[in-house]
Amino acid sequence: MRRISGRSGHIFSLLLTVLLVYSSTVGCKKPVWEDSLGSPDQLGLAVVDALNTRDIEKLNRLRVQREEYLDWIWPAFPASQPPSNFPGNFAWSNLNKKCNIGMKKWIARYGGQNLEFVAIRFDRPTETYEGFQLFRGAVLMLKNAAGEKGELKILGSVVVRDNSYKLLSYED
């Protein structure tokens, strides 16, 4: 085998180093957790703001996206494991359809009403999975323009990962 020396050897070593560093980081990146918020209250406030402005795109950004769901949420659910092996794409398709119906329904019903966020609570037990938790039974506590208090049960679970929060779904 011929040894590479001089300038060619230096360039070869540099390329080899770059290749090794690159290959050691590919596949090790954490999935992006875009548009997550720092607390359940921030998430609830953002939902109410999106309803008030009738912003369906914002409502959509506040929830888990397809890649996030398929890459690390779905694999943690028991239905994704044997013996069920339920397909993630099918589960996502159903969840996404439910969310799209729900977002349109809630904007039509509550959009533009100048609601005020008061708090968010969770009426069902928290579930813990590998890498995240689900806060279940989300209830938005609000005031309307007349100052009357009320509750909305339009949200599904809230996903908590690395102290960041996103909706898993909207009720349909």
C-alpha positions in Angstrom: 0.0 0.0 0.0 1.4 3.4 -1.0 1.7 6.0 1.7 0.3 9.5 1.0 2.6 12.2 2.2 3.1 15.9 1.9 0.3 18.2 1.0 -1.9 15.4 -0.4 -1.5 13.5 2.8 -2.5 16.6 4.9 -5.6 17.1 2.7 -6.5 13.4 2.9 -6.2 13.5 6.7 -8.3 16.6 6.9 -11.0 15.0 4.7 -10.9 11.8 6.7 -11.3 13.8 10.0 -14.3 15.7 8.6 -15.9 12.5 7.4 -15.4 10.8 10.8 -16.8 13.8 12.7 -19.8 14.0 10.3 -20.6 10.3 10.4 -20.4 10.2 14.2 -23.0 13.0 14.5 -25.5 11.8 11.8 -28.3 9.9 13.5 -27.4 11.2 16.9 -29.3 14.5 16.6 -32.3 15.0 18.8 -35.5 15.6 16.8 -36.4 19.2 16.6 -39.1 20.3 19.1 -40.2 23.4 17.2 -42.8 25.9 18.5 -42.9 24.3 22.0 -43.6 26.6 24.9 -42.2 26.8 28.4 -45.3 26.1 30.5 -48.8 24.8 30.2 -50.1 28.4 30.9 -48.1 29.7 27.9 -49.6 27.0 25.8 -53.1 27.7 27.0 -52.6 31.4 26.4 -51.3 30.8 22.8 -54.4 28.6 22.1 -56.8 31.3 23.3 -54.9 33.9 21.3 -55.1 31.8 18.1 -58.9 31.4 18.7 -59.3 35.1 19.2 -57.5 35.9 16.0 -59.0 32.9 14.1 -55.5 31.7 13.3 -55.7 28.0 12.4 -52.1 27.9 11.3 -51.0 29.0 14.8 -53.3 26.3 16.3 -51.6 23.8 14.1 -48.1 24.9 15.1 -48.9 24.5 18.7 -49.4 20.7 18.3 -47.0 17.9 17.7 -46.1 17.6 14.0 -45.9 14.5 11.9 -42.1 13.9 12.2 -42.1 14.4 16.0 -45.0 12.0 16.4 -43.6 9.3 14.2 -39.9 9.6 15.3 -40.3 9.6 19.1 -43.9 9.7 20.4 -45.5 6.8 18.5 -42.6 4.4 19.2 -43.1 4.9 23.0 -46.8 3.9 22.9 -47.7 0.3 23.6 -49.8 -0.1 20.5 -46.6 0.4 18.4 -45.0 -2.6 20.0 -45.6 -6.4 19.5 -48.0 -8.0 19.5 -50.1 -5.1 18.1 -47.4 -3.4 15.9 -50.0 -0.8 14.9 -48.6 1.3 12.0 -47.4 4.7 13.0 -48.5 6.3 9.7 -52.1 5.0 10.2 -52.1 6.3 13.8 -50.8 9.7 12.6 -53.4 9.9 9.9 -56.2 9.3 12.3 -54.8 11.8 14.9 -54.2 14.4 12.2 -57.7 14.1 10.8 -59.2 14.5 14.3 -57.1 17.6 14.9 -58.0 19.2 11.6 -61.7 18.7 12.3 -61.3 20.0 15.8 -59.3 23.1 14.9 -61.9 24.1 12.3 -64.8 23.4 14.6 -63.3 25.4 17.6 -62.4 28.4 15.4 -65.9 28.4 14.0 -67.4 28.2 17.4 -65.1 30.4 19.5 -63.1 32.4 17.0 -63.0 36.1 17.4 -64.9 36.2 20.7 -62.2 38.1 22.6 -61.8 35.3 25.2 -59.4 35.8 28.1 -57.1 33.0 29.3 -57.3 32.4 33.0 -55.6 29.1 33.6 -55.3 25.5 32.4 -55.8 22.4 34.4 -55.6 18.7 33.8 -58.4 16.4 35.1 -56.9 13.0 34.2 -53.8 11.3 35.5 -50.4 12.1 33.9 -48.9 9.3 31.8 -45.1 8.8 31.6 -43.4 7.4 28.6 -39.8 7.1 27.5 -38.6 10.7 26.9 -41.9 12.5 27.6 -45.1 12.8 29.7 -48.7 13.3 28.7 -50.8 15.7 30.8 -54.3 14.4 30.1 -57.8 15.9 30.4 -56.8 19.5 29.5 -59.4 22.1 30.5 -59.0 25.8 29.5 -60.5 28.2 32.1 -61.5 31.5 30.5 -63.4 34.7 30.8 -65.6 36.0 27.9 -65.9 39.7 27.0 -68.6 40.2 29.6 -66.3 38.9 32.3 -68.2 35.6 32.8 -66.0 32.6 33.6 -66.2 29.4 31.7 -64.4 26.3 30.7 -63.4 24.8 27.3 -62.6 21.1 26.8 -61.3 21.4 23.3 -57.8 20.1 23.8 -56.5 16.6 24.0 -53.3 15.7 25.9 -50.4 18.0 26.3 -46.9 16.6 25.7 -44.1 17.6 28.0 -40.5 17.0 26.9 -37.4 18.6 28.3 -39.6 21.1 30.2 -41.2 22.2 26.9 -44.9 21.8 26.1 -46.9 21.1 23.0 -50.4 19.8 22.3 -50.7 16.3 21.2 -54.2 16.9 19.8 -57.4 18.9 19.7 -60.8 17.3 20.4 -63.0 16.9 17.4 
